[in-house]
């Protein structure tokens, strides 16, 4: 009988320092560049037909871009 292979280790979420760097990077962007960053993060987080959830770091990037958009609006 075939053995199941172990699932790959989950990708770690962003560290506090990485999140702070991401926030700083997003705060320096123009509104157009911020929309582009948000859309790119949203695209990476979309659930496709496979049903696999997005990686934690992709969701964190999406949330940070959304927060920055809300601050600028």
PDB file as gemmi writes it, atoms N, CA and C in Angstrom:
CRYST1    1.000    1.000    1.000  90.00  90.00  90.00 P 1                      
ATOM      1  N   UNK A   1       0.848  -1.169   0.000  1.00  0.00           N  
ATOM      2  CA  UNK A   1       0.000   0.000   0.000  1.00  0.00           C  
ATOM      3  C   UNK A   1       0.898   1.239   0.000  1.00  0.00           C  
ATOM      4  N   UNK A   2       0.529   2.224  -0.760  1.00  0.00           N  
ATOM      5  CA  UNK A   2       1.329   3.450  -0.873  1.00  0.00           C  
ATOM      6  C   UNK A   2       1.128   4.327   0.359  1.00  0.00           C  
ATOM      7  N   UNK A   3       2.233   4.922   0.783  1.00  0.00           N  
ATOM      8  CA  UNK A   3       2.162   5.848   1.923  1.00  0.00           C  
ATOM      9  C   UNK A   3       1.830   7.244   1.434  1.00  0.00           C  
ATOM     10  N   UNK A   4       1.091   7.948   2.243  1.00  0.00           N  
ATOM     11  CA  UNK A   4       0.839   9.353   1.934  1.00  0.00           C  
ATOM     12  C   UNK A   4       2.086  10.149   2.251  1.00  0.00           C  
ATOM     13  N   UNK A   5       2.373  11.087   1.406  1.00  0.00           N  
ATOM     14  CA  UNK A   5       3.522  11.940   1.704  1.00  0.00           C  
ATOM     15  C   UNK A   5       3.086  13.003   2.710  1.00  0.00           C  
ATOM     16  N   UNK A   6       4.039  13.446   3.501  1.00  0.00           N  
ATOM     17  CA  UNK A   6       3.729  14.490   4.476  1.00  0.00           C  
ATOM     18  C   UNK A   6       3.404  15.777   3.734  1.00  0.00           C  
ATOM     19  N   UNK A   7       2.430  16.534   4.239  1.00  0.00           N  
ATOM     20  CA  UNK A   7       2.101  17.799   3.574  1.00  0.00           C  
ATOM     21  C   UNK A   7       3.271  18.774   3.711  1.00  0.00           C  
ATOM     22  N   UNK A   8       3.409  19.664   2.750  1.00  0.00           N  
ATOM     23  CA  UNK A   8       4.508  20.626   2.849  1.00  0.00           C  
ATOM     24  C   UNK A   8       4.288  21.546   4.053  1.00  0.00           C  
ATOM     25  N   UNK A   9       5.362  22.034   4.647  1.00  0.00           N  
ATOM     26  CA  UNK A   9       5.192  22.922   5.805  1.00  0.00           C  
ATOM     27  C   UNK A   9       4.517  24.218   5.374  1.00  0.00           C  
ATOM     28  N   UNK A  10       3.671  24.770   6.214  1.00  0.00           N  
ATOM     29  CA  UNK A  10       2.973  25.997   5.833  1.00  0.00           C  
ATOM     30  C   UNK A  10       3.958  27.161   5.729  1.00  0.00           C  
ATOM     31  N   UNK A  11       3.622  28.080   4.856  1.00  0.00           N  
ATOM     32  CA  UNK A  11       4.458  29.269   4.726  1.00  0.00           C  
ATOM     33  C   UNK A  11       4.232  30.151   5.949  1.00  0.00           C  
ATOM     34  N   UNK A  12       5.296  30.627   6.552  1.00  0.00           N  
ATOM     35  CA  UNK A  12       5.134  31.436   7.753  1.00  0.00           C  
ATOM     36  C   UNK A  12       4.554  32.813   7.413  1.00  0.00           C  
ATOM     37  N   UNK A  13       3.776  33.361   8.312  1.00  0.00           N  
ATOM     38  CA  UNK A  13       3.278  34.717   8.080  1.00  0.00           C  
ATOM     39  C   UNK A  13       4.423  35.723   8.191  1.00  0.00           C  
ATOM     40  N   UNK A  14       4.141  36.955   7.811  1.00  0.00           N  
ATOM     41  CA  UNK A  14       5.149  38.007   7.904  1.00  0.00           C  
ATOM     42  C   UNK A  14       5.480  38.278   9.370  1.00  0.00           C  
ATOM     43  N   UNK A  15       6.729  38.581   9.632  1.00  0.00           N  
ATOM     44  CA  UNK A  15       7.138  38.940  10.991  1.00  0.00           C  
ATOM     45  C   UNK A  15       6.711  40.381  11.270  1.00  0.00           C  
ATOM     46  N   UNK A  16       6.824  40.787  12.522  1.00  0.00           N  
ATOM     47  CA  UNK A  16       6.477  42.168  12.876  1.00  0.00           C  
ATOM     48  C   UNK A  16       7.328  43.173  12.108  1.00  0.00           C  
ATOM     49  N   UNK A  17       8.599  42.864  11.947  1.00  0.00           N  
ATOM     50  CA  UNK A  17       9.501  43.763  11.221  1.00  0.00           C  
ATOM     51  C   UNK A  17       9.128  43.836   9.746  1.00  0.00           C  
ATOM     52  N   UNK A  18       8.798  42.695   9.157  1.00  0.00           N  
ATOM     53  CA  UNK A  18       8.382  42.683   7.755  1.00  0.00           C  
ATOM     54  C   UNK A  18       7.086  43.460   7.565  1.00  0.00           C  
ATOM     55  N   UNK A  19       6.160  43.331   8.512  1.00  0.00           N  
ATOM     56  CA  UNK A  19       4.915  44.096   8.435  1.00  0.00           C  
ATOM     57  C   UNK A  19       5.184  45.591   8.539  1.00  0.00           C  
ATOM     58  N   UNK A  20       6.067  45.987   9.443  1.00  0.00           N  
ATOM     59  CA  UNK A  20       6.412  47.400   9.589  1.00  0.00           C  
ATOM     60  C   UNK A  20       7.051  47.935   8.306  1.00  0.00           C  
ATOM     61  N   UNK A  21       7.925  47.138   7.693  1.00  0.00           N  
ATOM     62  CA  UNK A  21       8.550  47.545   6.429  1.00  0.00           C  
ATOM     63  C   UNK A  21       7.508  47.671   5.319  1.00  0.00           C  
ATOM     64  N   UNK A  22       6.568  46.743   5.281  1.00  0.00           N  
ATOM     65  CA  UNK A  22       5.508  46.789   4.280  1.00  0.00           C  
ATOM     66  C   UNK A  22       4.644  48.031   4.472  1.00  0.00           C  
ATOM     67  N   UNK A  23       4.282  48.326   5.721  1.00  0.00           N  
ATOM     68  CA  UNK A  23       3.491  49.538   6.007  1.00  0.00           C  
ATOM     69  C   UNK A  23       4.228  50.792   5.546  1.00  0.00           C  
ATOM     70  N   UNK A  24       5.517  50.861   5.839  1.00  0.00           N  
ATOM     71  CA  UNK A  24       6.304  52.032   5.443  1.00  0.00           C  
ATOM     72  C   UNK A  24       6.367  52.145   3.921  1.00  0.00           C  
ATOM     73  N   UNK A  25       6.546  51.030   3.250  1.00  0.00           N  
ATOM     74  CA  UNK A  25       6.611  51.033   1.789  1.00  0.00           C  
ATOM     75  C   UNK A  25       5.278  51.495   1.197  1.00  0.00           C  
ATOM     76  N   UNK A  26       4.176  50.984   1.730  1.00  0.00           N  
ATOM     77  CA  UNK A  26       2.859  51.353   1.217  1.00  0.00           C  
ATOM     78  C   UNK A  26       2.538  52.819   1.490  1.00  0.00           C  
ATOM     79  N   UNK A  27       2.989  53.344   2.606  1.00  0.00           N  
ATOM     80  CA  UNK A  27       2.680  54.735   2.949  1.00  0.00           C  
ATOM     81  C   UNK A  27       3.394  55.727   2.030  1.00  0.00           C  
ATOM     82  N   UNK A  28       4.475  55.290   1.391  1.00  0.00           N  
ATOM     83  CA  UNK A  28       5.204  56.171   0.473  1.00  0.00           C  
ATOM     84  C   UNK A  28       4.672  56.109  -0.961  1.00  0.00           C  
ATOM     85  N   UNK A  29       3.721  55.231  -1.227  1.00  0.00           N  
ATOM     86  CA  UNK A  29       3.203  55.053  -2.588  1.00  0.00           C  
ATOM     87  C   UNK A  29       2.174  56.107  -2.936  1.00  0.00           C  
ATOM     88  N   UNK A  30       2.086  56.396  -4.232  1.00  0.00           N  
ATOM     89  CA  UNK A  30       1.013  57.257  -4.721  1.00  0.00           C  
ATOM     90  C   UNK A  30      -0.289  56.454  -4.701  1.00  0.00           C  
ATOM     91  N   UNK A  31      -1.387  57.144  -4.890  1.00  0.00           N  
ATOM     92  CA  UNK A  31      -2.688  56.470  -4.869  1.00  0.00           C  
ATOM     93  C   UNK A  31      -2.780  55.426  -5.981  1.00  0.00           C  
ATOM     94  N   UNK A  32      -2.267  55.742  -7.155  1.00  0.00           N  
ATOM     95  CA  UNK A  32      -2.305  54.796  -8.272  1.00  0.00           C  
ATOM     96  C   UNK A  32      -1.470  53.555  -7.973  1.00  0.00           C  
ATOM     97  N   UNK A  33      -0.269  53.751  -7.470  1.00  0.00           N  
ATOM     98  CA  UNK A  33       0.590  52.618  -7.130  1.00  0.00           C  
ATOM     99  C   UNK A  33      -0.025  51.793  -6.009  1.00  0.00           C  
ATOM    100  N   UNK A  34      -0.695  52.449  -5.074  1.00  0.00           N  
ATOM    101  CA  UNK A  34      -1.346  51.740  -3.973  1.00  0.00           C  
ATOM    102  C   UNK A  34      -2.507  50.890  -4.483  1.00  0.00           C  
ATOM    103  N   UNK A  35      -3.289  51.432  -5.425  1.00  0.00           N  
ATOM    104  CA  UNK A  35      -4.351  50.635  -6.041  1.00  0.00           C  
ATOM    105  C   UNK A  35      -3.767  49.409  -6.743  1.00  0.00           C  
ATOM    106  N   UNK A  36      -2.653  49.600  -7.433  1.00  0.00           N  
ATOM    107  CA  UNK A  36      -2.012  48.477  -8.117  1.00  0.00           C  
ATOM    108  C   UNK A  36      -1.542  47.425  -7.112  1.00  0.00           C  
ATOM    109  N   UNK A  37      -0.955  47.864  -6.009  1.00  0.00           N  
ATOM    110  CA  UNK A  37      -0.489  46.929  -4.982  1.00  0.00           C  
ATOM    111  C   UNK A  37      -1.673  46.186  -4.360  1.00  0.00           C  
ATOM    112  N   UNK A  38      -2.765  46.907  -4.118  1.00  0.00           N  
ATOM    113  CA  UNK A  38      -3.963  46.284  -3.564  1.00  0.00           C  
ATOM    114  C   UNK A  38      -4.522  45.238  -4.524  1.00  0.00           C  
ATOM    115  N   UNK A  39      -4.615  45.607  -5.803  1.00  0.00           N  
ATOM    116  CA  UNK A  39      -5.177  44.680  -6.782  1.00  0.00           C  
ATOM    117  C   UNK A  39      -4.295  43.437  -6.931  1.00  0.00           C  
ATOM    118  N   UNK A  40      -2.975  43.625  -6.905  1.00  0.00           N  
ATOM    119  CA  UNK A  40      -2.066  42.474  -7.001  1.00  0.00           C  
ATOM    120  C   UNK A  40      -2.239  41.554  -5.789  1.00  0.00           C  
ATOM    121  N   UNK A  41      -2.365  42.143  -4.593  1.00  0.00           N  
ATOM    122  CA  UNK A  41      -2.558  41.335  -3.387  1.00  0.00           C  
ATOM    123  C   UNK A  41      -3.912  40.632  -3.430  1.00  0.00           C  
ATOM    124  N   UNK A  42      -4.928  41.336  -3.899  1.00  0.00           N  
ATOM    125  CA  UNK A  42      -6.265  40.744  -4.002  1.00  0.00           C  
ATOM    126  C   UNK A  42      -6.254  39.560  -4.968  1.00  0.00           C  
ATOM    127  N   UNK A  43      -5.535  39.710  -6.079  1.00  0.00           N  
ATOM    128  CA  UNK A  43      -5.451  38.638  -7.067  1.00  0.00           C  
ATOM    129  C   UNK A  43      -4.781  37.400  -6.466  1.00  0.00           C  
ATOM    130  N   UNK A  44      -3.729  37.605  -5.662  1.00  0.00           N  
ATOM    131  CA  UNK A  44      -3.047  36.467  -5.038  1.00  0.00           C  
ATOM    132  C   UNK A  44      -3.926  35.788  -3.989  1.00  0.00           C  
ATOM    133  N   UNK A  45      -4.907  36.498  -3.444  1.00  0.00           N  
ATOM    134  CA  UNK A  45      -5.752  35.942  -2.387  1.00  0.00           C  
ATOM    135  C   UNK A  45      -7.041  35.311  -2.906  1.00  0.00           C  
ATOM    136  N   UNK A  46      -7.307  35.432  -4.187  1.00  0.00           N  
ATOM    137  CA  UNK A  46      -8.554  34.879  -4.727  1.00  0.00           C  
ATOM    138  C   UNK A  46      -8.581  33.366  -4.566  1.00  0.00           C  
ATOM    139  N   UNK A  47      -9.749  32.870  -4.222  1.00  0.00           N  
ATOM    140  CA  UNK A  47      -9.942  31.425  -4.138  1.00  0.00           C  
ATOM    141  C   UNK A  47     -10.272  30.932  -5.544  1.00  0.00           C  
ATOM    142  N   UNK A  48      -9.460  30.038  -6.032  1.00  0.00           N  
ATOM    143  CA  UNK A  48      -9.686  29.472  -7.358  1.00  0.00           C  
ATOM    144  C   UNK A  48     -10.516  28.199  -7.213  1.00  0.00           C  
ATOM    145  N   UNK A  49     -10.730  27.521  -8.309  1.00  0.00           N  
ATOM    146  CA  UNK A  49     -11.576  26.332  -8.292  1.00  0.00           C  
ATOM    147  C   UNK A  49     -10.982  25.208  -7.441  1.00  0.00           C  
ATOM    148  N   UNK A  50      -9.661  25.242  -7.210  1.00  0.00           N  
ATOM    149  CA  UNK A  50      -9.033  24.217  -6.384  1.00  0.00           C  
ATOM    150  C   UNK A  50      -9.431  24.320  -4.923  1.00  0.00           C  
ATOM    151  N   UNK A  51      -9.827  25.502  -4.483  1.00  0.00           N  
ATOM    152  CA  UNK A  51     -10.297  25.689  -3.122  1.00  0.00           C  
ATOM    153  C   UNK A  51      -9.211  25.808  -2.078  1.00  0.00           C  
ATOM    154  N   UNK A  52      -7.956  25.983  -2.506  1.00  0.00           N  
ATOM    155  CA  UNK A  52      -6.891  26.132  -1.527  1.00  0.00           C  
ATOM    156  C   UNK A  52      -6.915  27.552  -0.958  1.00  0.00           C  
ATOM    157  N   UNK A  53      -6.803  27.686   0.348  1.00  0.00           N  
ATOM    158  CA  UNK A  53      -6.791  29.036   0.920  1.00  0.00           C  
ATOM    159  C   UNK A  53      -5.481  29.743   0.571  1.00  0.00           C  
ATOM    160  N   UNK A  54      -5.504  31.082   0.535  1.00  0.00           N  
ATOM    161  CA  UNK A  54      -4.288  31.816   0.213  1.00  0.00           C  
ATOM    162  C   UNK A  54      -3.281  31.729   1.355  1.00  0.00           C  
ATOM    163  N   UNK A  55      -2.037  31.996   1.038  1.00  0.00           N  
ATOM    164  CA  UNK A  55      -0.987  31.999   2.055  1.00  0.00           C  
ATOM    165  C   UNK A  55      -1.219  33.165   3.005  1.00  0.00           C  
ATOM    166  N   UNK A  56      -0.797  32.987   4.250  1.00  0.00           N  
ATOM    167  CA  UNK A  56      -1.009  34.004   5.278  1.00  0.00           C  
ATOM    168  C   UNK A  56      -0.348  35.326   4.899  1.00  0.00           C  
ATOM    169  N   UNK A  57       0.842  35.268   4.323  1.00  0.00           N  
ATOM    170  CA  UNK A  57       1.537  36.505   3.969  1.00  0.00           C  
ATOM    171  C   UNK A  57       0.792  37.276   2.880  1.00  0.00           C  
ATOM    172  N   UNK A  58       0.105  36.579   1.976  1.00  0.00           N  
ATOM    173  CA  UNK A  58      -0.664  37.259   0.945  1.00  0.00           C  
ATOM    174  C   UNK A  58      -1.855  37.994   1.560  1.00  0.00           C  
ATOM    175  N   UNK A  59      -2.497  37.367   2.524  1.00  0.00           N  
ATOM    176  CA  UNK A  59      -3.629  38.009   3.202  1.00  0.00           C  
ATOM    177  C   UNK A  59      -3.142  39.221   3.991  1.00  0.00           C  
ATOM    178  N   UNK A  60      -1.991  39.094   4.642  1.00  0.00           N  
ATOM    179  CA  UNK A  60      -1.440  40.226   5.385  1.00  0.00           C  
ATOM    180  C   UNK A  60      -1.132  41.391   4.448  1.00  0.00           C  
ATOM    181  N   UNK A  61      -0.588  41.108   3.274  1.00  0.00           N  
ATOM    182  CA  UNK A  61      -0.304  42.169   2.312  1.00  0.00           C  
ATOM    183  C   UNK A  61      -1.590  42.841   1.858  1.00  0.00           C  
ATOM    184  N   UNK A  62      -2.632  42.052   1.622  1.00  0.00           N  
ATOM    185  CA  UNK A  62      -3.922  42.594   1.205  1.00  0.00           C  
ATOM    186  C   UNK A  62      -4.495  43.508   2.280  1.00  0.00           C  
ATOM    187  N   UNK A  63      -4.455  43.070   3.518  1.00  0.00           N  
ATOM    188  CA  UNK A  63      -5.005  43.856   4.624  1.00  0.00           C  
ATOM    189  C   UNK A  63      -4.236  45.168   4.795  1.00  0.00           C  
ATOM    190  N   UNK A  64      -2.918  45.115   4.706  1.00  0.00           N  
ATOM    191  CA  UNK A  64      -2.129  46.332   4.872  1.00  0.00           C  
ATOM    192  C   UNK A  64      -2.388  47.324   3.740  1.00  0.00           C  
ATOM    193  N   UNK A  65      -2.523  46.822   2.513  1.00  0.00           N  
ATOM    194  CA  UNK A  65      -2.829  47.706   1.383  1.00  0.00           C  
ATOM    195  C   UNK A  65      -4.217  48.313   1.561  1.00  0.00           C  
ATOM    196  N   UNK A  66      -5.177  47.528   2.016  1.00  0.00           N  
ATOM    197  CA  UNK A  66      -6.541  48.034   2.236  1.00  0.00           C  
ATOM    198  C   UNK A  66      -6.527  49.110   3.323  1.00  0.00           C  
ATOM    199  N   UNK A  67      -5.800  48.872   4.409  1.00  0.00           N  
ATOM    200  CA  UNK A  67      -5.724  49.863   5.485  1.00  0.00           C  
ATOM    201  C   UNK A  67      -5.127  51.173   4.993  1.00  0.00           C  
ATOM    202  N   UNK A  68      -4.096  51.080   4.175  1.00  0.00           N  
ATOM    203  CA  UNK A  68      -3.472  52.303   3.668  1.00  0.00           C  
ATOM    204  C   UNK A  68      -4.423  53.041   2.726  1.00  0.00           C  
ATOM    205  N   UNK A  69      -5.166  52.298   1.920  1.00  0.00           N  
ATOM    206  CA  UNK A  69      -6.162  52.935   1.047  1.00  0.00           C  
ATOM    207  C   UNK A  69      -7.220  53.658   1.882  1.00  0.00           C  
ATOM    208  N   UNK A  70      -7.638  53.045   2.971  1.00  0.00           N  
ATOM    209  CA  UNK A  70      -8.650  53.686   3.831  1.00  0.00           C  
ATOM    210  C   UNK A  70      -8.104  54.955   4.470  1.00  0.00           C  
ATOM    211  N   UNK A  71      -6.816  54.963   4.817  1.00  0.00           N  
ATOM    212  CA  UNK A  71      -6.218  56.161   5.411  1.00  0.00           C  
ATOM    213  C   UNK A  71      -6.161  57.314   4.411  1.00  0.00           C  
ATOM    214  N   UNK A  72      -5.921  56.968   3.142  1.00  0.00           N  
ATOM    215  CA  UNK A  72      -5.765  58.009   2.124  1.00  0.00           C  
ATOM    216  C   UNK A  72      -7.096  58.506   1.589  1.00  0.00           C  
ATOM    217  N   UNK A  73      -8.152  57.761   1.795  1.00  0.00           N  
ATOM    218  CA  UNK A  73      -9.478  58.145   1.244  1.00  0.00           C  
ATOM    219  C   UNK A  73     -10.105  59.264   2.048  1.00  0.00           C  
TER     220      UNK A  73                                                      
END                                                                             
